[in-house]
């Protein structure tokens, strides 16, 4: 570090309490108006900073990271996912990367279950009728969705968030099934009354609702490919609160158009913030603006982890949330 206080550049606006504490502890440059950095601004920040605090909207690929100045030794990511950062390239430059794991588990699980209920019970459609003034009153056949209780939920990715989703889903009477890179401990399976499927294909073909809760890595890009989506039952639903790139979005749109899926609840998109215009017109698709982790409490906890990682690194120790290439 070049001074007693590391030069910290923050790329997006953070909660006021976190920004204030950063100003107290570090030589901090804030993004007051929250305008996303351009590639040119990111390159300049990489040149000037001792510590860069990026977020999901900042794509730090190898072509940018090679431009980093000699003083940049830490990228303290504001977020759990690091798929927007080339970890291998950062390590090659001698730059440590950290993230903020664990703090968004409950918030994201809450939103996943909310999307399940909203999609299966057609809540946005009902709101639309009220707001447009087209509702003509109660009818025995009006706005019928499906009962959630008794349905089979297939969770793709049984990490912290997947397990939190399973705990909530059990309370709604859903039968829990899951596919994961590694089978979870037997005691966890027993607690969640969860059925493990080694074959993702076989699980998808049998579920009423599929929830995507795995991280985005090169191995999970289009994990739910066109072929796999076609395995799902025509009366099933897809929920995604993980990353848009995990699902072949064009194939999903085609299946929804053709009536080969009952509906989808999406908080993330493959090309976000761009949304496929065809989905905007679909009544059986619930769309949210990547807000699964958007709680004040969660954002503050994320910021506190960022601060701890920076202070630990500045003191010459290994940050607690260091991310290693090949382990994400």
C-alpha positions as CSV (number, residue, x, y, z in Angstrom):
1,X,0.0,0.0,0.0
2,X,1.2,3.5,-0.8
3,X,0.0,5.2,2.4
4,X,-1.3,4.5,5.9
5,X,-4.8,4.6,4.4
6,X,-5.4,2.5,1.3
7,X,-6.8,4.3,-1.7
8,X,-10.2,2.7,-2.2
9,X,-12.4,3.3,-5.2
10,X,-16.1,2.2,-5.0
11,X,-17.8,1.8,-8.4
12,X,-21.5,2.0,-7.3
13,X,-23.4,3.8,-4.6
14,X,-23.6,1.8,-1.3
15,X,-25.7,2.2,1.8
16,X,-24.9,5.5,3.5
17,X,-23.7,3.9,6.7
18,X,-21.2,1.8,4.8
19,X,-20.0,4.8,2.7
20,X,-19.5,6.8,5.8
21,X,-17.5,4.1,7.5
22,X,-15.3,3.7,4.4
23,X,-14.7,7.4,4.4
24,X,-13.5,7.2,8.0
25,X,-11.2,4.3,7.5
26,X,-9.8,4.7,4.0
27,X,-8.9,7.2,1.4
28,X,-12.2,6.6,-0.4
29,X,-13.6,7.7,-3.7
30,X,-17.4,7.2,-3.9
31,X,-19.8,7.0,-6.9
32,X,-22.2,9.6,-5.7
33,X,-24.8,9.4,-8.6
34,X,-24.5,5.6,-9.0
35,X,-23.9,5.8,-12.7
36,X,-22.2,2.5,-13.8
37,X,-18.5,2.9,-14.7
38,X,-17.6,2.7,-18.3
39,X,-14.7,0.4,-19.4
40,X,-12.5,3.5,-19.6
41,X,-13.5,4.5,-16.0
42,X,-12.8,1.0,-14.8
43,X,-9.4,1.0,-16.4
44,X,-8.6,4.3,-14.8
45,X,-9.8,3.0,-11.4
46,X,-7.6,-0.1,-11.8
47,X,-4.6,2.2,-12.4
48,X,-5.3,4.5,-9.4
49,X,-6.6,2.3,-6.7
50,X,-5.0,0.2,-4.0
51,X,-8.4,-1.4,-3.5
52,X,-11.2,-1.6,-6.0
53,X,-14.8,-2.2,-4.7
54,X,-16.8,-3.3,-7.8
55,X,-20.2,-5.0,-8.0
56,X,-22.1,-7.2,-10.4
57,X,-22.4,-4.5,-13.1
58,X,-18.6,-4.2,-13.5
59,X,-17.1,-6.8,-15.9
60,X,-13.5,-7.1,-15.0
61,X,-12.1,-9.4,-17.7
62,X,-8.5,-10.2,-18.5
63,X,-8.2,-7.3,-21.0
64,X,-9.0,-4.8,-18.2
65,X,-7.1,-6.5,-15.4
66,X,-3.8,-6.4,-17.3
67,X,-4.1,-2.6,-17.1
68,X,-4.1,-2.6,-13.3
69,X,-1.5,-0.4,-11.6
70,X,1.2,-1.8,-9.4
71,X,-0.5,-0.6,-6.3
72,X,-3.8,-2.5,-6.9
73,X,-3.6,-5.6,-4.6
74,X,-7.2,-6.2,-3.7
75,X,-10.6,-6.4,-5.5
76,X,-13.1,-6.4,-2.7
77,X,-16.3,-7.4,-4.5
78,X,-19.6,-6.0,-3.2
79,X,-21.5,-9.2,-3.8
80,X,-21.3,-13.0,-3.5
81,X,-21.1,-13.9,-7.1
82,X,-17.8,-13.3,-8.8
83,X,-18.6,-14.5,-12.3
84,X,-18.0,-10.9,-13.6
85,X,-14.4,-11.0,-12.5
86,X,-11.7,-13.1,-14.2
87,X,-10.3,-14.6,-11.0
88,X,-7.4,-16.4,-12.8
89,X,-6.3,-13.2,-14.5
90,X,-6.5,-11.3,-11.2
91,X,-4.4,-13.9,-9.5
92,X,-1.8,-13.7,-12.4
93,X,-1.6,-10.0,-11.7
94,X,-1.0,-10.6,-8.0
95,X,-4.4,-9.3,-7.1
96,X,-6.5,-10.8,-4.3
97,X,-10.2,-11.1,-4.9
98,X,-12.8,-11.3,-2.1
99,X,-16.6,-11.5,-2.0
100,X,-19.4,-11.3,0.6
101,X,-20.7,-14.8,1.1
102,X,-23.6,-15.9,3.3
103,X,-25.3,-12.6,4.1
104,X,-27.9,-12.8,1.2
105,X,-29.0,-16.4,1.7
106,X,-32.2,-15.7,3.6
107,X,-33.2,-12.7,1.4
108,X,-32.7,-14.6,-1.8
109,X,-34.6,-17.6,-0.5
110,X,-37.5,-15.4,0.5
111,X,-37.7,-14.0,-3.0
112,X,-37.5,-17.5,-4.5
113,X,-40.5,-18.6,-2.6
114,X,-42.3,-15.4,-3.3
115,X,-41.8,-16.0,-7.1
116,X,-43.0,-19.5,-6.8
117,X,-46.3,-18.3,-5.2
118,X,-46.7,-15.3,-7.5
119,X,-46.2,-17.4,-10.6
120,X,-48.2,-20.5,-9.7
121,X,-51.1,-18.4,-8.2
122,X,-51.0,-15.7,-11.0
123,X,-50.6,-12.8,-8.6
124,X,-49.3,-10.2,-11.1
125,X,-52.1,-11.0,-13.5
126,X,-54.6,-10.4,-10.7
127,X,-53.0,-7.1,-9.8
128,X,-53.1,-6.1,-13.5
129,X,-56.8,-6.7,-13.6
130,X,-57.4,-4.5,-10.6
131,X,-55.1,-1.7,-11.8
132,X,-56.6,-1.7,-15.3
133,X,-60.1,-1.7,-14.1
134,X,-61.0,-4.8,-16.0
135,X,-62.0,-7.0,-13.0
136,X,-65.7,-7.7,-13.1
137,X,-65.9,-9.3,-9.7
138,X,-65.5,-12.8,-8.3
139,X,-66.2,-15.8,-10.5
140,X,-65.9,-19.5,-9.7
141,X,-63.7,-20.0,-12.8
142,X,-61.9,-16.7,-12.5
143,X,-58.1,-16.4,-12.2
144,X,-57.5,-20.0,-11.3
145,X,-53.9,-20.9,-10.6
146,X,-52.6,-24.1,-9.0
147,X,-52.3,-25.4,-5.5
148,X,-48.7,-25.2,-4.3
149,X,-49.0,-27.8,-1.5
150,X,-48.3,-31.3,-2.6
151,X,-46.3,-30.3,-5.6
152,X,-42.7,-31.5,-6.3
153,X,-40.0,-28.8,-6.1
154,X,-36.7,-29.6,-7.9
155,X,-33.8,-27.4,-6.6
156,X,-30.8,-27.0,-8.9
157,X,-28.0,-26.2,-6.6
158,X,-28.3,-27.2,-2.9
159,X,-25.9,-24.8,-1.3
160,X,-26.8,-22.2,1.3
161,X,-29.6,-20.6,-0.7
162,X,-30.9,-23.9,-2.1
163,X,-31.2,-25.3,1.5
164,X,-32.9,-22.1,2.7
165,X,-35.4,-22.4,-0.2
166,X,-36.0,-26.0,0.8
167,X,-36.7,-25.1,4.4
168,X,-39.3,-22.5,3.4
169,X,-40.8,-24.7,0.7
170,X,-41.4,-27.5,3.2
171,X,-43.6,-25.2,5.2
172,X,-45.8,-24.7,2.1
173,X,-46.2,-28.5,1.8
174,X,-43.9,-28.9,-1.2
175,X,-42.0,-32.2,-1.7
176,X,-38.3,-31.4,-1.9
177,X,-36.0,-32.8,-4.5
178,X,-32.5,-31.6,-5.5
179,X,-29.6,-32.0,-7.9
180,X,-26.2,-30.8,-6.8
181,X,-22.6,-31.2,-7.8
182,X,-22.1,-33.1,-4.6
183,X,-24.7,-34.8,-2.5
184,X,-25.3,-33.0,0.8
185,X,-24.8,-34.6,4.2
186,X,-27.3,-37.3,5.2
187,X,-28.4,-35.3,8.2
188,X,-29.2,-32.3,6.0
189,X,-31.3,-34.6,3.6
190,X,-33.1,-35.9,6.6
191,X,-33.8,-32.5,8.0
192,X,-35.2,-31.2,4.7
193,X,-36.8,-34.5,3.8
194,X,-35.0,-34.0,0.4
195,X,-34.6,-36.6,-2.4
196,X,-31.3,-36.5,-4.2
197,X,-31.1,-36.9,-8.0
198,X,-27.6,-37.7,-9.4
199,X,-29.1,-37.1,-12.9
200,X,-30.4,-33.6,-13.5
201,X,-32.2,-34.8,-16.6
202,X,-34.2,-37.3,-14.6
203,X,-35.1,-34.8,-12.0
204,X,-36.3,-32.2,-14.4
205,X,-38.6,-34.6,-16.1
206,X,-40.5,-35.3,-12.9
207,X,-40.8,-31.9,-11.2
208,X,-43.8,-29.6,-11.0
209,X,-41.6,-26.6,-10.1
210,X,-37.9,-26.2,-10.8
211,X,-35.9,-23.5,-8.9
212,X,-32.4,-22.5,-10.1
213,X,-30.1,-21.7,-7.1
214,X,-26.6,-22.6,-8.3
215,X,-23.8,-20.2,-9.0
216,X,-22.9,-19.1,-12.5
217,X,-19.6,-20.6,-13.5
218,X,-18.2,-21.9,-16.9
219,X,-19.6,-25.3,-15.9
220,X,-23.1,-24.0,-15.3
221,X,-23.5,-21.7,-18.3
222,X,-26.7,-22.8,-20.0
223,X,-26.9,-25.7,-17.6
224,X,-30.6,-25.6,-18.4
225,X,-30.1,-25.9,-22.1
226,X,-32.8,-26.2,-24.8
227,X,-32.5,-30.0,-24.5
228,X,-32.9,-30.0,-20.7
229,X,-35.8,-27.5,-20.8
230,X,-37.6,-29.8,-23.2
231,X,-37.4,-32.5,-20.5
232,X,-39.7,-30.5,-18.2
233,X,-43.4,-31.2,-18.0
234,X,-45.7,-28.9,-20.0
235,X,-47.6,-28.1,-16.7
236,X,-44.4,-27.2,-14.8
237,X,-42.9,-23.9,-13.8
238,X,-39.3,-22.6,-13.9
239,X,-38.0,-20.1,-11.2
240,X,-34.6,-18.4,-11.5
241,X,-33.1,-16.2,-8.8
242,X,-29.5,-17.2,-9.4
243,X,-28.0,-15.9,-12.7
244,X,-29.7,-15.5,-16.1
245,X,-26.8,-17.2,-17.9
246,X,-27.6,-20.6,-16.3
247,X,-30.7,-20.8,-18.5
248,X,-30.9,-20.8,-22.3
249,X,-33.2,-17.8,-22.3
250,X,-34.1,-18.0,-26.0
251,X,-35.1,-21.6,-25.6
252,X,-37.1,-20.8,-22.6
253,X,-39.0,-18.1,-24.5
254,X,-39.7,-20.5,-27.3
255,X,-41.1,-23.1,-24.9
256,X,-43.3,-20.6,-23.2
257,X,-44.6,-19.3,-26.5
258,X,-45.4,-22.9,-27.6
259,X,-47.2,-23.7,-24.4
260,X,-44.6,-26.3,-23.4
261,X,-44.1,-24.8,-20.0
262,X,-46.9,-23.5,-17.7
263,X,-44.9,-20.4,-16.7
264,X,-41.8,-18.9,-15.3
265,X,-40.7,-16.5,-12.5
266,X,-37.5,-14.7,-13.2
267,X,-35.4,-12.3,-11.2
268,X,-32.4,-12.5,-13.4
269,X,-31.8,-12.5,-17.2
270,X,-29.2,-13.6,-19.6
271,X,-28.5,-10.1,-21.1
272,X,-29.6,-7.9,-18.2
273,X,-30.6,-5.2,-18.0
274,X,-32.0,-6.1,-21.4
275,X,-35.2,-8.1,-21.3
276,X,-36.5,-10.2,-24.2
277,X,-39.5,-8.2,-25.4
278,X,-41.5,-11.4,-26.0
279,X,-41.4,-12.1,-22.2
280,X,-42.8,-8.7,-21.4
281,X,-46.0,-9.6,-23.2
282,X,-46.5,-13.0,-21.5
283,X,-49.0,-13.1,-18.7
284,X,-47.7,-16.4,-17.4
285,X,-44.2,-14.9,-16.7
286,X,-43.4,-13.0,-13.6
287,X,-40.4,-10.6,-14.1
288,X,-38.5,-8.8,-11.4
289,X,-35.5,-6.4,-11.7
290,X,-32.8,-8.6,-10.1
291,X,-34.0,-7.7,-6.6
292,X,-33.7,-11.0,-4.8
293,X,-31.1,-9.8,-2.4
294,X,-32.3,-6.2,-2.2
295,X,-32.9,-5.6,1.4
296,X,-31.3,-2.8,3.4
297,X,-30.2,-5.3,6.1
298,X,-28.5,-7.5,3.5
299,X,-26.7,-4.6,1.7
300,X,-25.4,-3.3,5.0
301,X,-24.0,-6.7,5.9
302,X,-22.4,-7.0,2.5
303,X,-20.7,-3.6,3.1
304,X,-19.5,-4.7,6.5
305,X,-17.9,-7.8,5.0
306,X,-16.2,-5.6,2.3
307,X,-14.8,-3.4,5.1
308,X,-13.5,-6.4,7.0
309,X,-11.8,-7.8,3.9
310,X,-10.1,-4.5,3.2
311,X,-8.9,-3.9,6.7
312,X,-7.6,-7.5,7.1
313,X,-5.7,-7.2,3.8
314,X,-4.3,-3.8,4.7
315,X,-3.0,-5.3,8.0
316,X,-1.1,-7.8,6.0
317,X,-3.3,-10.8,6.6
318,X,-5.4,-13.0,4.3
319,X,-8.9,-11.7,4.0
320,X,-11.6,-14.0,5.4
321,X,-13.6,-14.1,2.2
322,X,-10.8,-14.6,-0.3
323,X,-11.9,-16.2,-3.6
324,X,-9.6,-18.7,-5.4
325,X,-9.8,-19.6,-9.0
326,X,-11.3,-23.1,-9.4
327,X,-13.1,-22.9,-6.0
328,X,-16.0,-20.7,-7.0
